[in-house]
Every structure is written in structure tokens, then in C-alpha cells.
Amino acid sequence: MNQFQQKNVMQRKDLPPGPPYFESCSSSAGSGRGMLLVNVASVILALCPVLALLLDVSSPELSEAHARIYVVYLIALLLVVFLGVAARLSLDRKRLAAIASEPGRLLGVRTNWLFLVIITWMLATTLLIGPEKGRGLFKIGEICLVVAFGLAISDLSKAGGPHAMARLWWVLALGFTIAAVASVAVQLESPERYGSGGSAGFIHIRMFGFSLAAAIAILTGFLAHSRGLRRRYAVCLAGLTVLWCVLFWTASRGGIATTIFATLLCAMFFVQLREVLVPWVAAIVVGFLLSLPIPGYFSTGTLTAIDHEMTVESLGAGRLNIWSNVLTLIGQSPWTGHGYAQFPALMEVHNPDLVRVAHAHNIVLESLLAVGIPGTLILAAAAIVVWFRWIFDVRKDNTVDRLAAFLVITVLYGYSFVDAVYYYPQSLLFFAVAVGILGSRQAQRPPKEID
């Protein structure tokens, strides 16, 4: 440690107690310009749900509000892509050369080539077979934007370092927590406006649930890294309690179950998570109890979920009917698929009662419907291999930004088997941030946090 670093550590010890993820910006793991770019990206992403809620409240028509909310997220993704370009340009030549000399590989193939193969396949089936080409092309373009966003996050991570990325996670979770509480308040004020399935600022109640589950995963990662840091520990527990309260209020049984299961699964691999399981479960219990007196309307309210019959069909919430129809369509074109985002158009002929449904509510069936069996096998193999690779990577370099990222990915993996977290930019945003962080190569392990 040089004289400057020693002096800096001494100064930081003299500071009043505060969140250490804001105090470690002097780490040599990130440049000043890189950390500034990450800070700008953090503000942009955290403002998304807040701005979306304001646009929702100010729009006289709900359809107009939904369009504006969607555009907000797409613009935010695009802005961060430009920040990622600036971050890459801020890296020195040696770092850029090192990145270029070690391209990412998956299943023995360069990752960019693998992506190009899948996207080309998806484009071909959509253009040649898909009945609704415009919708399919738009959603494929959205996937490409999310991939570019993930690459930008990776470049921001390399330029800003792990502490800056931890700050990004923290600000993002804070923004969504504030928006979640405000969203519930708005819906309680005007339940008729949102009806059954609507959500203030989040378009649909299940899309609201995606964001809540991801935010819970982020704060769980911070809680696991809060040993001896009383202020952060208390803030994380309070935030988790609030988020669990709201998630119970959404009556999202799939979201609740997958978030709990995914976290317990991750705890098998990371001792830090096992050490905080008791307070984490306590936050769930307290959140559940706090949610009980909050009135629910239409499909919301904790008691709504409790009142459902505990049958397979009830728990499936109509998904079994959707899945059986999707399997029939897959059987009609098992090797090529029908193209991406073709579910409503295909149902116009196959089962008009399901035209109002936008997707298959299951990532495996959605993939089979879009790119057939070969494409699905490639995607499934890549997802499984990279998940196990990240387990070993995070165990080796277990920083708060990386653990939070792994939790987010695991929770969204689980959620994708019962709902469309893969279909909307609101949830893909969290996923892309997590992949960008885990996919980047940190130059060195950061110094120990100081409280």
C-alpha cells in the first residue's frame, strides 16, 4: 500500500459511520471517469420507475400511459448503451488489448457468434413462418437493445470497478422500492382505473412482481455482505420487509415461491447467505403480516392469494390451459419454430380465447415456439453452463455486486418458468445488469470495506 492509499484509509476511518459502498471510490479498480459514468447510469436506471409512475398518474388514458412507460425504459436502455461506449473509450490501451485478446466463450464458441446464430435463426423463422412479422421484428430489436445494454454494463463495470457497480445496484433497488410503495398508494386511491391486472407505473401487476423479486434479490445480496455494518444491515432488513410486504400484496404466488426457492438454492453455495437466513426469513414474515391489513382490489391483496383453492389448476392461474395449447403449436413446427413473439397471432387461428395473452408464460415453451428444438437446446445448454460457471466465479470473488447479480439471475431464472420475465424491458433491465457485471473481468479484488 502506497502513502496515498494509507492516508486515504486513515481519513476514511475518521469519517462518521456510513454505507461503505459509497466510501470506497478511491479504489484503484476503477477510474474517476469510469465511476462518474456508472453514477450517471445509476441515476438513469433508478429514475425509470419513478418517472414511469409520474407519467402514469399524469396521463388521462391508461393506454397512453402504458405507451409512455414502455418508451421510458427503452430510452433508458439506449442512454446506458451510449454511456457504455464512453466507458470503453475511457479504458487505457493495455486494458482494451487484454479484453480483445480474451473474447468471451460459451459452449466452446465465441459468445458473440453464438448470439448471432440465435438471432439470425429467430429472424429467419419470424420472417419466413411467423404470421405477425412486425410484432416479431420489434421484439427481436428489443432483445438486441437489451444485449447492447448488457455489454454496456460490462464496459461500465470494467471502467468503474466493483464499488461503483455496488452503488449502481443500491441506487437501482432504492429507486424501485420508492416507486413500489408509491405505486401501491396510487392504486389504492384509484382502483377502478387499473382494474384487474393493472399496476400504477408498471403496466401490469405481474410486471410489478418481476421488479419486486429482482429488488429483493439485490437487497438480499447486500444483507449477506453486511456483517458488522449495523447501518447497512438495518436498512437492508427494512427494505426487504417493505418489498416483501408489497410482493405479498400483489398476490403473486409464483413470484413469492420462486424468490424464496431461488434464494434458498443460492444459500447452498454461499456461506454469507446462510448466515443471514434467519433475519431474511423474519423480513418475509413481518412483510406478510404488514401486508394483511392493506386492502386489495380485483386481483391484488394478500388475502386474494390465500383465498384461492390449493389445486393444480388454481395454482397455475390458467397456465396449464395456455401451456397445453402451446405444446400443440410446437408440435406443428418442432424443428424451426414459428418465430418470436407470435403467440397472439397463432392463437387467432388455434384458440381465439387466448388471443388476449401475449406470451407462453414459460421460457422453455416460448423458446420452443420461437426457434424450435435445436435453438432451445443451444439456449438451455448455454444458460445452464453459464449459471454453474458463475457459481464458481462468485465463490472465488464474492463481492457484493457479484453476489447480488447472481441472486438476481437465479431469481429471474426461476420466475421465467411461470411467467414472462424474459419478455419485457422492465425485468430484462435487471437481468442485463446482472449478466454485464458477472460477464466482466475485474482487474483485481477490491480492498476490504471500511465502516
C-alpha positions in Angstrom: 0.0 0.0 0.0 1.5 3.3 -1.0 1.5 6.5 1.0 -1.6 7.9 -0.7 -3.6 4.8 -0.1 -2.5 4.7 3.6 -3.5 8.3 4.0 -6.9 7.7 2.3 -7.7 4.7 4.6 -6.8 6.7 7.7 -9.1 9.5 6.5 -11.9 7.1 5.9 -11.6 5.6 9.4 -12.1 9.1 10.8 -15.3 9.6 8.9 -18.7 9.1 10.7 -20.2 5.6 10.1 -21.9 5.4 6.7 -22.6 3.0 3.9 -19.2 1.7 2.8 -20.3 1.2 -0.8 -20.2 5.0 -1.1 -16.9 5.4 0.6 -14.7 3.2 -1.4 -14.5 5.2 -4.6 -10.7 5.6 -4.2 -10.2 2.0 -5.2 -7.7 1.6 -8.0 -10.1 -1.0 -9.5 -12.0 1.9 -11.3 -11.0 5.2 -12.9 -12.6 8.5 -11.9 -14.2 8.9 -15.3 -15.5 5.3 -15.2 -17.1 5.8 -11.8 -18.7 9.0 -12.9 -20.2 7.2 -15.9 -21.5 4.5 -13.6 -23.0 7.1 -11.3 -24.9 8.7 -14.3 -26.1 5.2 -15.4 -27.3 4.6 -11.8 -29.4 7.7 -11.7 -30.9 7.0 -15.1 -31.9 3.5 -14.2 -33.2 4.4 -10.7 -35.4 7.2 -12.2 -37.1 4.8 -14.6 -39.8 3.5 -12.2 -40.3 6.9 -10.6 -40.7 8.7 -14.0 -42.9 5.9 -15.2 -45.2 6.3 -12.2 -45.4 10.1 -12.7 -46.3 9.6 -16.4 -48.9 7.1 -15.4 -50.6 9.4 -13.0 -50.5 12.4 -15.4 -51.9 10.5 -18.4 -55.7 10.7 -18.8 -55.8 7.4 -20.8 -54.3 4.2 -19.4 -53.2 3.1 -22.9 -51.4 6.3 -23.4 -49.7 5.9 -20.0 -48.6 2.3 -20.9 -47.0 3.5 -24.2 -45.1 6.3 -22.3 -43.9 3.9 -19.6 -42.6 1.5 -22.3 -40.8 4.3 -24.1 -39.2 5.4 -20.8 -37.5 2.1 -20.3 -36.3 1.8 -24.0 -34.8 5.3 -23.8 -33.1 4.5 -20.6 -31.5 1.3 -22.1 -30.4 3.3 -25.1 -28.8 6.1 -22.9 -26.9 3.5 -20.9 -25.6 1.9 -24.2 -24.0 5.3 -25.0 -22.5 5.5 -21.5 -21.1 2.1 -22.1 -19.4 3.3 -25.3 -17.9 6.2 -23.3 -16.7 3.8 -20.6 -14.9 1.6 -23.2 -13.2 4.7 -24.7 -12.1 5.6 -21.2 -10.1 2.4 -20.7 -6.4 2.5 -21.4 -4.9 0.7 -24.4 -3.4 -2.1 -22.4 -6.8 -2.9 -20.9 -8.5 -2.7 -24.2 -5.9 -5.0 -25.7 -6.3 -7.5 -22.9 -10.1 -7.5 -23.4 -9.7 -8.1 -27.1 -7.2 -10.9 -26.6 -9.6 -12.8 -24.3 -13.1 -12.9 -26.0 -15.9 -14.5 -24.0 -16.7 -18.1 -24.9 -19.7 -20.3 -24.2 -20.0 -24.0 -25.1 -16.6 -23.6 -26.8 -17.9 -20.9 -29.2 -17.3 -17.2 -29.0 -20.3 -15.6 -27.3 -20.9 -13.0 -30.0 -21.1 -15.8 -32.7 -23.5 -17.8 -30.5 -25.7 -14.7 -30.2 -25.6 -14.0 -33.9 -26.6 -17.6 -34.7 -29.6 -17.5 -32.4 -30.8 -14.0 -33.6 -30.3 -15.0 -37.2 -32.4 -18.1 -36.6 -35.1 -16.1 -34.8 -35.2 -13.5 -37.6 -35.4 -16.2 -40.3 -38.3 -18.1 -38.7 -40.1 -14.8 -37.9 -39.8 -13.5 -41.5 -40.5 -16.9 -43.2 -43.0 -18.5 -40.9 -44.4 -16.0 -38.4 -47.9 -14.7 -39.1 -47.2 -11.3 -37.4 -43.8 -10.2 -38.7 -44.0 -6.6 -37.4 -44.5 -7.5 -33.8 -41.8 -10.2 -34.0 -39.2 -7.8 -35.6 -40.0 -5.2 -32.9 -39.4 -7.7 -30.1 -36.2 -9.0 -31.7 -35.0 -5.5 -31.9 -35.8 -5.1 -28.3 -33.7 -8.2 -27.5 -30.8 -6.7 -29.4 -31.1 -3.5 -27.5 -31.0 -5.4 -24.2 -27.9 -7.3 -25.3 -26.2 -4.0 -26.2 -27.3 -2.7 -22.8 -25.7 -5.7 -21.1 -22.5 -5.2 -23.0 -22.5 -1.5 -21.9 -22.9 -2.6 -18.3 -19.9 -4.9 -18.7 -17.8 -2.0 -20.0 -19.1 0.3 -17.2 -18.1 -2.4 -14.7 -14.6 -2.7 -16.2 -14.2 1.1 -16.1 -15.8 1.9 -12.8 -14.9 -1.1 -10.7 -16.9 -3.3 -8.2 -17.6 -0.5 -5.7 -19.2 1.7 -8.4 -21.3 -1.3 -9.6 -22.4 -2.0 -6.0 -23.5 1.6 -5.8 -25.5 1.1 -9.1 -27.3 -1.9 -7.6 -28.0 0.0 -4.4 -29.5 3.1 -6.1 -31.5 0.9 -8.5 -33.0 -1.1 -5.6 -33.7 2.2 -3.8 -35.5 3.7 -6.8 -37.7 0.6 -7.3 -38.5 0.4 -3.6 -39.7 4.0 -3.5 -41.7 3.5 -6.7 -43.2 0.3 -5.3 -44.6 2.0 -2.2 -45.9 4.9 -4.3 -47.5 2.5 -6.8 -49.5 0.8 -4.1 -50.7 4.1 -2.7 -51.8 5.3 -6.2 -53.7 2.0 -6.9 -55.4 2.2 -3.5 -56.5 5.7 -4.4 -57.9 4.8 -7.8 -58.5 1.0 -8.0 -61.1 1.3 -10.8 -58.5 2.9 -13.1 -56.3 -0.1 -13.1 -58.9 -2.8 -12.8 -57.9 -6.5 -12.7 -54.2 -6.9 -13.5 -53.2 -3.3 -13.9 -50.4 -1.7 -12.0 -49.6 2.0 -11.4 -46.3 2.8 -13.1 -45.6 -0.9 -14.0 -48.3 -1.5 -16.6 -49.3 -5.0 -15.3 -49.3 -6.4 -11.8 -47.1 -9.3 -12.8 -44.5 -6.9 -14.3 -44.6 -5.2 -11.0 -43.9 -8.5 -9.4 -40.8 -9.1 -11.6 -39.3 -5.8 -10.4 -40.1 -6.6 -6.8 -38.5 -10.0 -6.9 -35.3 -8.6 -8.5 -35.1 -5.8 -6.0 -35.5 -8.3 -3.2 -32.6 -10.3 -4.7 -30.4 -7.2 -4.8 -31.0 -6.3 -1.1 -30.5 -9.9 -0.1 -27.0 -9.7 -1.6 -26.3 -6.5 0.4 -27.7 -8.1 3.6 -25.3 -11.0 3.1 -22.4 -8.6 3.0 -23.5 -6.5 6.0 -21.8 -8.4 8.8 -20.6 -5.8 11.3 -22.1 -3.0 9.4 -25.1 -2.1 11.5 -26.5 0.8 9.5 -26.4 -1.1 6.2 -27.8 -4.2 8.0 -30.8 -2.3 9.4 -31.5 -0.5 6.1 -31.4 -3.8 4.1 -33.8 -5.5 6.6 -36.2 -2.6 6.4 -36.1 -2.5 2.6 -36.6 -6.3 2.4 -39.6 -6.1 4.7 -41.2 -3.3 2.6 -40.6 -5.2 -0.7 -41.9 -8.5 0.7 -45.0 -6.6 2.0 -45.7 -5.2 -1.4 -44.9 -8.6 -3.2 -47.4 -10.3 -0.9 -50.0 -7.6 -1.7 -49.6 -8.3 -5.4 -50.8 -11.8 -4.7 -48.1 -13.2 -7.0 -47.8 -16.7 -5.7 -45.3 -17.7 -8.4 -43.1 -14.7 -7.6 -43.2 -15.4 -3.9 -42.4 -19.1 -4.3 -39.6 -18.7 -6.9 -37.9 -15.9 -5.0 -37.8 -17.9 -1.8 -36.8 -21.1 -3.5 -34.1 -19.4 -5.6 -32.6 -17.7 -2.6 -32.5 -20.9 -0.6 -30.8 -22.6 -3.5 -28.2 -19.9 -3.7 -27.6 -20.3 0.1 -26.4 -23.8 -0.5 -23.4 -22.4 -2.3 -22.6 -19.2 -0.4 -22.0 -19.1 3.3 -22.7 -15.4 3.6 -26.4 -16.1 2.6 -26.7 -19.0 5.1 -25.5 -16.6 7.9 -28.4 -14.2 7.2 -31.2 -16.7 6.5 -32.9 -16.1 9.9 -33.2 -12.3 9.6 -34.1 -12.8 5.9 -37.0 -15.1 6.8 -38.0 -12.7 9.6 -38.3 -10.0 7.0 -40.6 -12.3 5.0 -42.8 -13.0 8.0 -43.0 -9.3 9.0 -43.7 -8.3 5.4 -46.5 -10.8 5.2 -48.1 -9.6 8.4 -47.8 -6.0 7.4 -49.5 -6.8 4.0 -52.6 -8.3 5.6 -54.4 -5.1 6.5 -53.7 -3.4 3.2 -57.0 -3.5 1.2 -56.9 -5.4 -2.1 -59.0 -4.8 -5.2 -59.7 -7.2 -8.0 -56.6 -9.4 -8.3 -54.5 -7.7 -5.6 -54.3 -8.1 -1.9 -52.6 -10.8 0.2 -55.9 -12.4 1.2 -56.7 -12.8 -2.5 -53.8 -15.3 -2.8 -54.8 -17.1 0.4 -58.4 -17.4 -0.7 -57.5 -19.4 -3.9 -58.1 -23.1 -3.8 -54.9 -25.1 -3.5 -55.4 -27.1 -6.6 -53.0 -27.5 -9.5 -55.3 -25.5 -11.9 -55.7 -22.7 -9.3 -52.0 -22.5 -8.6 -51.4 -22.5 -12.3 -53.7 -19.5 -12.7 -54.8 -20.7 -16.2 -51.2 -21.5 -17.2 -52.0 -25.2 -17.7 -54.5 -24.3 -20.4 -52.0 -21.9 -22.1 -49.2 -24.5 -22.0 -51.3 -27.3 -23.4 -52.2 -25.1 -26.4 -48.6 -24.0 -26.8 -47.5 -27.6 -26.9 -49.9 -28.3 -29.7 -48.5 -25.4 -31.7 -44.9 -26.6 -31.0 -45.8 -30.0 -32.4 -46.8 -28.3 -35.7 -43.3 -26.9 -36.3 -40.9 -28.6 -33.8 -37.6 -28.1 -35.6 -37.9 -24.5 -36.8 -40.4 -22.8 -34.5 -42.9 -20.2 -35.6 -40.8 -17.1 -35.0 -40.5 -14.8 -31.9 -43.5 -13.1 -30.2 -46.0 -14.9 -32.4 -48.2 -16.2 -29.6 -51.3 -13.9 -30.0 -51.3 -14.2 -33.8 -51.0 -18.0 -33.7 -53.9 -18.2 -31.2 -56.2 -16.2 -33.5 -56.5 -19.4 -35.5 -55.7 -22.1 -32.9 -57.7 -20.8 -29.9 -59.2 -17.3 -30.1 -59.9 -17.3 -26.4 -56.2 -16.9 -25.7 -55.6 -14.0 -28.1 -55.5 -11.6 -25.2 -52.5 -13.4 -23.8 -49.2 -12.0 -25.1 -46.8 -14.9 -24.4 -46.4 -18.5 -23.2 -45.7 -17.8 -19.5 -42.8 -20.2 -19.6 -39.4 -19.6 -21.1 -38.8 -23.1 -22.4 -42.1 -23.3 -24.2 -41.6 -19.7 -25.5 -38.2 -20.7 -26.9 -39.6 -23.9 -28.5 -42.4 -21.9 -30.0 -39.9 -19.3 -31.4 -36.8 -21.3 -32.5 -37.8 -24.9 -32.2 -36.0 -27.8 -30.5 -32.4 -27.1 -31.8 -32.4 -23.5 -30.9 -33.9 -24.2 -27.5 -31.3 -26.9 -26.8 -28.5 -24.4 -27.5 -30.1 -21.7 -25.3 -30.8 -24.1 -22.5 -27.2 -25.5 -22.6 -25.7 -22.0 -22.5 -28.0 -20.9 -19.6 -27.1 -24.0 -17.5 -23.4 -23.9 -18.2 -23.0 -20.2 -17.5 -25.0 -20.5 -14.3 -22.7 -23.1 -12.9 -19.7 -21.2 -14.1 -20.9 -18.1 -12.3 -21.3 -20.1 -9.1 -17.6 -20.9 -9.1 -16.7 -17.3 -10.2 -18.7 -15.7 -7.4 -17.4 -18.1 -4.8 -13.9 -17.2 -5.8 -14.5 -13.4 -5.9 -17.5 -12.8 -3.7 -18.1 -9.0 -3.8 -21.5 -7.5 -3.1 -22.1 -6.5 -6.7 -21.4 -10.0 -7.9 -23.4 -11.8 -5.3 -26.4 -9.5 -5.9 -26.0 -10.1 -9.6 -26.0 -13.9 -9.2 -29.1 -13.7 -6.9 -30.9 -11.6 -9.5 -30.2 -14.1 -12.3 -31.2 -17.1 -10.2 -34.5 -15.5 -9.1 -35.3 -14.5 -12.6 -34.3 -17.9 -13.9 -36.9 -19.5 -11.6 -39.5 -16.8 -12.3 -39.2 -17.4 -16.0 -40.7 -20.9 -15.7 -44.0 -19.5 -14.6 -44.1 -16.0 -16.1 -42.6 -13.8 -18.9 -39.7 -12.1 -17.2 -37.9 -12.7 -20.5 -40.4 -10.7 -22.5 -40.4 -7.1 -21.0 -37.7 -4.5 -20.7 -38.6 -3.8 -17.1 -37.4 -7.2 -16.0 -34.7 -7.7 -18.7 -33.1 -4.5 -17.4 -32.3 -6.2 -14.1 -31.1 -9.4 -15.9 -28.9 -7.5 -18.3 -27.2 -5.5 -15.4 -26.5 -8.8 -13.6 -25.1 -10.5 -16.7 -23.0 -7.5 -17.5 -21.4 -7.5 -14.0 -20.8 -11.2 -13.9 -19.5 -11.2 -17.5 -17.0 -8.5 -17.0 -13.4 -9.3 -15.8 -12.4 -7.3 -12.7 -8.7 -6.4 -12.8 -8.3 -7.0 -9.1 -10.2 -7.8 -5.9 -11.3 -4.5 -4.1 -9.9 -3.6 -0.7 -11.9 -4.5 2.4 -14.8 -2.3 3.1 -14.4 0.1 6.0 -17.3 1.2 8.2 
